[in-house]
Amino acid sequence: MNHLIEREGLEGQIACDSAGTSSYHIGSPPDRRMAAAARQRGIILRGSARQFTRADFEAFDLILTMDRDNFSDICYLDPEGKYKDKVRLMCDFCTRHSLKEVPDPYYGGPEGFNQVIDLLLDACEGLLSYVKKELSVGT
């Protein structure tokens, strides 16, 4: 998503961050296999792993999850449902793919990572279009 935001010159208007629902890999850089799949498409992955916190509900307008398990984990942190309208599945924004969840690429070999990058590019393009329309940004 940050690649698309930068490509369109919208860095000062749209902020995007990534966080996991578990504490695995906190502080680690992006997975080397995912970074390689992204690099093949001209995308450089940056950042380091962090865990989602309750403060993220206030910090972000949208909270996107890769699958229904992550969706449930995030909603569990909001038992009152105060932020339920902010939480969505990433694949809700796909325009070319019909998958409803992002599959775990770690067991699919290199092709699993390629599939996930292609799926996420589709979702991120749809998301960026949605955000631009919502904010009337870059139009």
Secondary structure, 3 states (H helix, E strand, C coil): CHHHHHHCCCCCCCCCCCCECCCCCCCCCCCHHHHHHHHCCCCCCCCCCCECCCHHHHHCCCEEECCHHHHHHHHHCCCCCCCHHHEEEHHHHCCCCCCCCCCCHHHCHHHHHHHHHHHHHHHHHHHHHHHHHHHCCCC
